[in-house]
Amino acid sequence: YSCSQESNSIKYSNTITEDNLKDLLYVYASDEFEGRETGEKGQKLAVEFLREFYKENKIAPAENTEDYFQKLRLNLPGKVDWVESENVAAIINGSDKPNEFIVISAHLDHIGKRGEDIYNGADDDGSGSMALLEIAQAFKIAVKDGFRPKRSIVFLHVTGEEKGLLGSKYYTENPVFPLANTVANLNIDMIGRIDTIHEGNPNYIYLIGADRLSQELHDVSEQANSEYINLELDYRYNDKDDPNRFYYRSDHYNFAKNNIPVIFYFSGVHEDYHKPGDDVEKIMFTKTGEIGKLVFYTAWDLLNRSEEHTSELQSQAYLVCRL
């Protein structure tokens, strides 16, 4: 890992901008998408939007998908018929270790409509979904300039999170790339608002899970933050006795239970959580961009670090899961 690598990571992280995030989210969390409920018309618009972004940016579909879509059928409560839905997966292949994968994920769905009310889910998880697109674009710009990551990076948008983490469950049971070769999962869910604990201070992020399976992943994350971003990293919800049980409540958990080290990036709940007021006008785009950059820097390090470091990360997870 060289000084030139470091300056390059700064250059490409700066392509993740407030304006770009705003342009994307004002479409993705609009009424037209009808709250993106799994299997419904709005969710179909959402996956088309995501696919079109990857096509426009010439980021390849993941292998074993149907033109970016991993199709699944879900048996949802209250539905007589099976519901058809889609995960969306794109990839940038690594140069040296193309068969080792970092997966960055966000859930593409929300809870839809209730009568006349549309639950747009701008924060949950429009914020993470659009940050993921910006991170993907940043890595693609680096590739165009000749800086391909050593390992492969998978950009995974999962469906059915609001129905019980169903899209990520399906992915980990039917992975398009082997879980044994998946080095880590960085999962982004709700990074656009602040909670009452941090009122008046948007410069924080809750990190959950980073040291559960791998101390090294935690250390990489801490170093990325201290060198580049300097957000307050709040670990209160990483406590194993956390009554909210956030560790079990987003899509990283399906990777963690398969012994894959994870980090869950989360800004906490707010007064509009799962309410019609979770609208794009209330998103703090500067905050969302800074967290997106933190995920980018952490991924850049994981993708480009030396062989012995990454195998240590995986072996730590292997040992922790068997203690």
C-alpha positions as CSV (number, residue, x, y, z in Angstrom):
1,Y,0.0,0.0,0.0
2,S,1.8,3.1,-1.3
3,C,1.6,6.9,-1.0
4,S,0.3,7.0,-4.6
5,Q,-2.5,4.6,-3.7
6,E,-3.4,6.9,-0.8
7,S,-3.5,10.0,-3.0
8,N,-5.5,8.1,-5.6
9,S,-8.1,7.0,-3.0
10,I,-8.6,10.7,-2.0
11,K,-9.0,11.7,-5.6
12,Y,-11.7,9.2,-6.4
13,S,-13.5,9.5,-3.1
14,N,-14.0,13.2,-4.0
15,T,-16.2,12.1,-7.0
16,I,-18.8,11.1,-4.3
17,T,-20.6,14.5,-4.1
18,E,-23.6,16.0,-2.4
19,D,-25.0,17.1,-5.8
20,N,-24.8,13.7,-7.3
21,L,-26.5,12.1,-4.4
22,K,-29.2,14.7,-4.4
23,D,-29.9,14.2,-8.2
24,L,-30.2,10.4,-7.7
25,L,-32.3,10.4,-4.5
26,Y,-34.8,13.0,-5.7
27,V,-35.8,10.4,-8.4
28,Y,-35.4,7.2,-6.3
29,A,-37.4,8.5,-3.3
30,S,-40.0,10.3,-5.4
31,D,-43.8,9.5,-5.3
32,E,-43.4,7.9,-8.7
33,F,-41.7,4.9,-7.0
34,E,-44.6,4.5,-4.7
35,G,-42.5,3.5,-1.7
36,R,-40.7,0.6,-3.5
37,E,-42.6,-2.2,-1.7
38,T,-41.2,-5.6,-2.5
39,G,-42.9,-7.1,-5.6
40,E,-44.9,-4.0,-6.4
41,K,-44.7,-1.6,-9.4
42,G,-42.5,0.9,-7.6
43,Q,-40.0,-1.7,-6.6
44,K,-39.8,-2.7,-10.3
45,L,-39.1,0.9,-11.2
46,A,-36.4,1.0,-8.5
47,V,-34.5,-2.0,-9.9
48,E,-34.7,-0.6,-13.5
49,F,-33.3,2.7,-12.2
50,L,-30.4,0.8,-10.5
51,R,-29.7,-1.3,-13.6
52,E,-29.8,1.7,-15.9
53,F,-27.2,3.5,-13.7
54,Y,-24.8,0.5,-13.9
55,K,-25.3,0.3,-17.6
56,E,-24.7,4.0,-18.2
57,N,-21.5,3.8,-16.1
58,K,-20.4,0.6,-17.9
59,I,-20.1,-1.3,-14.7
60,A,-20.6,-5.0,-15.5
61,P,-23.5,-7.2,-14.3
62,A,-22.4,-9.8,-11.8
63,E,-22.0,-13.3,-13.2
64,N,-25.0,-15.7,-12.7
65,T,-27.5,-12.8,-12.9
66,E,-30.0,-12.1,-15.6
67,D,-28.6,-8.7,-16.9
68,Y,-27.9,-7.5,-13.3
69,F,-31.0,-9.1,-11.8
70,Q,-31.0,-12.1,-9.4
71,K,-34.6,-13.1,-9.6
72,L,-36.4,-14.6,-6.6
73,R,-39.9,-15.7,-5.6
74,L,-41.1,-14.9,-2.1
75,N,-43.9,-16.2,0.0
76,L,-45.0,-13.1,1.8
77,P,-47.6,-12.9,4.6
78,G,-51.0,-11.7,3.5
79,K,-50.3,-12.6,-0.2
80,V,-52.0,-15.6,-1.8
81,D,-49.6,-15.8,-4.7
82,W,-45.8,-16.0,-4.7
83,V,-44.3,-12.5,-5.1
84,E,-41.6,-12.1,-7.7
85,S,-38.8,-9.7,-6.9
86,E,-35.1,-9.0,-7.8
87,N,-31.8,-8.3,-6.2
88,V,-29.5,-6.2,-8.3
89,A,-25.8,-7.1,-8.5
90,A,-22.9,-5.4,-10.4
91,I,-19.2,-6.1,-10.3
92,I,-15.8,-4.6,-10.9
93,N,-13.3,-7.5,-11.3
94,G,-10.0,-7.4,-9.5
95,S,-6.7,-7.4,-11.3
96,D,-4.6,-9.7,-9.0
97,K,-7.1,-11.6,-6.9
98,P,-10.3,-11.6,-9.0
99,N,-11.7,-14.6,-7.1
100,E,-11.7,-12.7,-3.8
101,F,-14.7,-10.5,-3.2
102,I,-15.7,-7.5,-1.1
103,V,-19.5,-7.0,-1.1
104,I,-21.0,-3.6,-0.5
105,S,-24.8,-3.8,0.1
106,A,-27.9,-1.7,0.6
107,H,-31.5,-2.6,0.5
108,L,-33.5,-1.3,-2.4
109,D,-37.0,-1.7,-1.0
110,H,-39.2,0.2,1.4
111,I,-42.7,-0.3,2.8
112,G,-44.8,1.1,-0.1
113,K,-48.2,2.8,0.4
114,R,-50.9,2.8,3.1
115,G,-54.1,4.2,1.6
116,E,-53.2,7.6,0.1
117,D,-49.9,7.9,2.0
118,I,-46.7,7.0,0.2
119,Y,-43.8,6.0,2.4
120,N,-40.9,7.1,0.2
121,G,-38.1,5.8,2.4
122,A,-35.6,8.5,1.5
123,D,-33.4,7.6,4.4
124,D,-34.6,4.0,4.7
125,D,-32.8,3.1,2.5
126,G,-32.7,5.5,-0.3
127,S,-29.7,7.1,1.3
128,G,-27.7,3.9,1.4
129,S,-28.8,2.8,-2.0
130,M,-27.7,6.1,-3.7
131,A,-24.4,6.1,-1.7
132,L,-23.8,2.7,-3.1
133,L,-24.2,3.9,-6.6
134,E,-21.8,6.8,-6.0
135,I,-19.2,4.4,-4.5
136,A,-19.5,2.2,-7.5
137,Q,-19.1,5.1,-9.9
138,A,-16.0,6.3,-7.9
139,F,-14.4,2.8,-8.3
140,K,-15.3,2.8,-12.0
141,I,-13.6,6.2,-12.6
142,A,-10.5,4.8,-10.9
143,V,-10.5,1.8,-13.2
144,K,-10.8,4.1,-16.3
145,D,-7.7,5.9,-15.0
146,G,-5.8,2.6,-14.7
147,F,-6.3,1.9,-11.0
148,R,-8.2,-1.4,-11.0
149,P,-8.6,-2.9,-7.5
150,K,-6.6,-6.0,-6.7
151,R,-9.7,-7.8,-5.5
152,S,-13.2,-7.8,-7.0
153,I,-15.9,-5.6,-5.6
154,V,-19.6,-6.5,-5.8
155,F,-22.3,-3.8,-5.6
156,L,-25.3,-5.6,-4.2
157,H,-28.8,-4.1,-3.9
158,V,-31.1,-6.4,-2.0
159,T,-34.9,-6.6,-2.0
160,G,-37.2,-7.7,0.7
161,E,-35.3,-6.2,3.7
162,E,-38.5,-4.8,5.1
163,K,-40.1,-8.2,4.8
164,G,-37.5,-9.8,7.0
165,L,-34.0,-9.5,5.3
166,L,-35.3,-11.8,2.5
167,G,-33.2,-10.6,-0.4
168,S,-29.9,-10.9,1.5
169,K,-31.1,-14.3,2.9
170,Y,-31.7,-15.5,-0.7
171,Y,-28.3,-14.1,-1.9
172,T,-26.4,-15.9,0.9
173,E,-28.2,-19.1,0.2
174,N,-27.8,-18.7,-3.6
175,P,-24.6,-16.6,-3.9
176,V,-23.5,-15.5,-7.3
177,F,-19.9,-15.6,-6.0
178,P,-18.8,-18.2,-3.4
179,L,-19.2,-17.1,0.2
180,A,-15.9,-18.8,1.1
181,N,-14.2,-16.3,-1.2
182,T,-16.1,-13.3,0.2
183,V,-13.7,-11.3,2.4
184,A,-16.1,-8.9,3.9
185,N,-19.6,-7.2,3.6
186,L,-20.0,-3.5,4.1
187,N,-23.7,-2.8,4.6
188,I,-25.2,0.7,4.4
189,D,-28.7,1.3,5.8
190,M,-30.1,4.7,6.8
191,I,-27.2,7.3,6.6
192,G,-29.1,10.5,5.8
193,R,-30.6,11.8,9.0
194,I,-29.6,12.3,12.7
195,D,-31.2,10.8,15.8
196,T,-32.1,12.5,19.0
197,I,-28.9,11.3,20.7
198,H,-26.8,13.4,18.3
199,E,-29.1,16.3,17.9
200,G,-27.1,19.3,16.5
201,N,-24.2,17.0,15.5
202,P,-24.5,15.3,12.2
203,N,-20.8,14.2,12.1
204,Y,-21.2,10.7,13.5
205,I,-22.1,7.2,12.3
206,Y,-23.0,4.1,14.3
207,L,-20.8,1.2,13.3
208,I,-22.1,-2.2,14.2
209,G,-20.4,-5.6,13.9
210,A,-16.9,-4.6,12.8
211,D,-15.1,-6.4,15.6
212,R,-17.5,-9.3,16.0
213,L,-15.7,-11.6,13.6
214,S,-12.5,-9.8,12.8
215,Q,-10.5,-7.3,14.8
216,E,-8.6,-6.5,11.6
217,L,-11.7,-5.3,9.8
218,H,-12.4,-3.0,12.8
219,D,-8.8,-1.7,12.6
220,V,-9.0,-1.0,8.9
221,S,-12.3,0.9,9.4
222,E,-10.9,3.0,12.3
223,Q,-7.8,3.8,10.3
224,A,-9.8,4.9,7.2
225,N,-11.8,7.2,9.4
226,S,-8.9,8.8,11.3
227,E,-6.9,9.3,8.2
228,Y,-9.5,10.7,5.9
229,I,-13.0,11.5,7.4
230,N,-12.9,12.0,11.2
231,L,-16.5,11.2,11.9
232,E,-17.4,10.3,15.4
233,L,-17.6,6.5,15.3
234,D,-20.3,5.5,17.8
235,Y,-20.3,1.9,18.9
236,R,-23.1,1.9,21.5
237,Y,-25.3,-0.4,19.3
238,N,-22.4,-2.8,18.8
239,D,-22.9,-3.9,22.4
240,K,-23.9,-7.6,22.4
241,D,-26.6,-6.6,25.0
242,D,-28.1,-3.8,22.9
243,P,-31.8,-4.1,23.5
244,N,-32.5,-2.7,20.0
245,R,-30.7,-5.7,18.5
246,F,-29.7,-3.7,15.4
247,Y,-26.9,-6.2,14.7
248,Y,-29.7,-8.6,13.7
249,R,-31.9,-6.2,11.8
250,S,-30.2,-5.3,8.5
251,D,-28.8,-7.3,5.6
252,H,-25.2,-7.7,6.9
253,Y,-26.6,-10.2,9.4
254,N,-27.1,-12.8,6.7
255,F,-23.4,-12.5,5.8
256,A,-22.2,-12.5,9.4
257,K,-24.1,-15.7,10.2
258,N,-22.1,-17.3,7.3
259,N,-18.9,-16.3,9.1
260,I,-18.2,-13.3,6.8
261,P,-16.8,-10.2,8.6
262,V,-19.3,-7.2,8.4
263,I,-19.7,-3.6,9.1
264,F,-23.2,-2.1,9.3
265,Y,-23.2,1.7,8.7
266,F,-26.3,3.4,10.3
267,S,-27.3,6.8,11.5
268,G,-30.0,5.7,13.9
269,V,-33.8,6.0,13.9
270,H,-35.7,9.3,13.8
271,E,-39.2,10.6,14.1
272,D,-40.0,9.7,10.4
273,Y,-38.8,6.1,10.7
274,H,-41.3,4.0,8.7
275,K,-43.6,7.0,8.4
276,P,-44.7,9.0,5.3
277,G,-42.4,11.9,6.5
278,D,-39.2,10.0,5.5
279,D,-38.8,12.3,2.5
280,V,-35.9,13.5,0.4
281,E,-36.2,17.1,1.5
282,K,-35.1,16.1,5.0
283,I,-31.9,14.3,3.9
284,M,-28.6,15.7,5.0
285,F,-26.6,15.1,1.8
286,T,-23.3,16.3,3.2
287,K,-23.5,13.7,5.9
288,T,-24.6,11.0,3.5
289,G,-21.6,11.8,1.3
290,E,-19.1,11.8,4.1
291,I,-20.3,8.3,5.2
292,G,-20.2,7.2,1.6
293,K,-16.6,8.3,1.5
294,L,-15.8,6.4,4.7
295,V,-17.2,3.2,3.1
296,F,-15.2,3.9,-0.1
297,Y,-11.9,4.3,1.8
298,T,-12.5,1.2,3.9
299,A,-13.3,-0.8,0.8
300,W,-10.3,0.7,-1.1
301,D,-8.0,-0.6,1.7
302,L,-9.6,-4.1,1.8
303,L,-9.5,-4.4,-2.0
304,N,-5.8,-3.4,-2.3
305,R,-4.1,-4.7,0.9
306,S,-1.5,-7.4,0.8
307,E,-2.4,-11.1,0.7
308,E,-1.3,-11.9,4.3
309,H,-3.5,-9.1,5.7
310,T,-6.6,-10.3,4.0
311,S,-6.0,-14.0,4.8
312,E,-5.6,-12.9,8.4
313,L,-8.9,-11.2,8.3
314,Q,-10.6,-14.3,7.0
315,S,-8.9,-16.6,9.4
316,Q,-9.8,-14.5,12.4
317,A,-13.5,-14.7,11.4
318,Y,-13.1,-18.5,11.0
319,L,-11.6,-18.8,14.5
320,V,-14.1,-16.5,16.2
321,C,-17.0,-18.4,14.7
322,R,-15.7,-21.6,16.1
323,L,-14.7,-20.4,19.6
